[in-house]
Structures are given as C-alpha cells and as structure tokens.
C-alpha cells in the first residue's frame, strides 16, 4: 500500500532539489563576468537535460540495481541493468523501514511506502546538481559542446558508480560509511572533479593580473536563497520518510548554514576589515555542504560545531588556489570539496544517531568507536581519489580530441557572444527623450551607455 503523506512529501522534496540547479545557475552566473554569465547558466541547465536522459536510459539501474543477490564482487562496484529505461519501476514500491529501539521487527517497525518511481525521480535530482556543480571551476573558458560530452561521460563512469558504492548497496555502504544526503556522493565527488578539470583547462587569460570580480552580486544572493530553500528537500528529504529524523535533518540544516554564514563574515571582518555579500553567500553554501552528510546523524549542538568549522575552514580554503596556482573560477574546490570533507569526517567525531540507539557513534560521543572515524576518512579518500583521476582522464581525452578550451580570442571577447550569439544585457543606445519625469522628458539628447 502507498502512504500518501510520504509520497506527497517526497514529491515536494524532489521539486525542491530540482529547483537547486536553477538556483545554482543564478549563484554561478552572478559570480562570473558579464561576458560569460549566459554560458555559465547554460552549463547548469544543460546538465538537467543530459543527466535526465542518461538516468532514464541506464543511470538509475547502474546506481541502485542490485546484481544477483547483492553480495557479489560486481555489485560492490556498480549496479545491474534490470531497470534500463526505468523498466520494472512503474509498479514497484519503495519500502522505507522506520527503526524503533534499534531493532527492525514486524512489531517494532513502521513502513512508509511510496512509489519507486518517486524515489528514482528524487535521486535523479541529486545526479543533476552534482554534475552542474563541477562547471563552476571552468567558468569563462570551456567549450559548450565539450562540457556536454563531459557531463554525459562523467555521470556514467563516475557519479552512477559512486552513488552505488555509498547508497546502492556497494562496497562503501557495506563497510558502514555514513552519508545522510550526499556529502561524499555529491560534494566531494564534484569538488574533486572540479579540481581535475581546472588543471586540465588551465588558468583563464589574465588570471591574477586582471580583475575578475562577480558581475552581479544580486544574482548571487538570489541563487543562494534558492539553494538554501531547496536544500531542505535535499537534506530532510533524504530520510525518505516523515518522522523525527526528518525534523532533525531539517533543523540541523538551518543551524549549520546560519552559523557558517556568520563565521565566514567574521573571518572577513577580522582578516579584511569588512564583511561582504559574496562572503555571506559563500559561507551559507559552505554550511549547507558540510551539514549534508551529517544532518540526520548528529545533535543540534554538533550542527553548530560543523557550521563553525565549515565557515572558517572554507573561508581560508578558497584562497589556497592562489598559493597553489590553479584557477578554480568559482571556488568549487574550496567550498564543496573542503566543506564535504569537513562534514564527512566530522561524523567520525560527533555522530550520535539520536533516534537509532545501538549504532556505532563518533569517538567524542559516549559509546563511540574509532572504526567509524576510519570509515568517514576512507569515504572521502576513495571517492575523491577516484573522481579526480577519472575526471582528469576524461577531461584530457576530450581536450586532445575535440578540444575542451575555447580559442583565446573567443575568451577575450566573451563566451556568451562567441558560443551562443547572445549577450546577457542589452546595453545599447538609450534615448534620454524616452526617460521621463513628472515634468516631462529629462533631456532631448541621446546618450550612449558603454557596456
């Protein structure tokens, strides 16, 4: 039987997570220069197209289909092909057991049933935004066609297997790694890939010599708001039920995000003498990233700690690209890779599982075990290493065949006009005679606005 309440909740969460990708487009678009904002936003939107098609054809099956009885070697690495084209999903039901007292029995467990198709749609939105996140590292200089091809190949050989490792019954999940909503699967995965692509494409022309400030901080804040809003579906929805853990994940998401945003502003004020709008936006996203793997597994006080660590740690991490010499255009590495590692590893210290007594806990919690810390370190190392190596290989192959980077003159002119034949703002001739006040036209002459 289908639980209508859970089904409705999961549909809402799916829509919220999908909204995060257009939100990311605003966030990234505002951070670029005006001559490449449309291309930056297009890279997010085309991820929706590419990943959706791949997910329906084979992606969901590779990520969540068990091979054989689920215990063999192949199943530890990747899923099967029973759900190709989403066959077998139409009439299936996802049964989510709500554990009471640490035991799953017919008497102790409640079951929230909702259509497996809804679960597939929910997980699809995670795959979409993971791919879109990578694009921020290569702003201003990537060929659009090369990005489309990279998105398809990367989702196939990196995201789908990694999702299976952690969530689909693969080897990391079997070992006992915890990742409530995607700190490892999404953020560390995307951050490592972003670093690899930044190295493959090289630095933007004029990097560190010319100002490359965000062209529209209003868009950045709008994107931040949409991401923050959608992230409640991302985190709380990952409980796949409506229960106490859902509420805990929701509240911890808010706590860590607010604390991280405030911590980033404090760092800016003490270090630079002023707090910025870009800082509050980046800090909020850092908090959202860091709490993602932990939101349903920690007490609220721990969410405060994780938010503080993310806000301070990521604020300093974004500056490392200048010392290390790689051009991560929009700080994907400093926020998503570093923030994801902070959240994932923190679980090894502060995991408490408030509503799952008897589970392994972090070493700072009574009854905690060092083994959990080891697993929480293993996950980022394994996923980050695999993603970096595979992303570098994919990027290099594309670069050596069709070319990954646009021509230098196109980069100087702007990728919007040279690739898409469009500009984000129409800054042509403005006739002052059309600009009126209560006393009539302001002036009779036309003025030229310099773009």
PyMOL commands that set and color helices and strands:
alter all, ss='L'
color gray80, all
select helices_A, chain A and resi 4-31+34-64+73-77+84-86+116-138+144-166+171-175+183-201+217-239+244-272+277-292+300-317+320-324+332-350+370-401+408-413+415-420+432-434
alter helices_A, ss='H'
color red, helices_A
select strands_A, chain A and resi 93-98+110-115+429-431+436-437+440-441+446-448
alter strands_A, ss='S'
color yellow, strands_A
deselect
rebuild
show_as cartoon
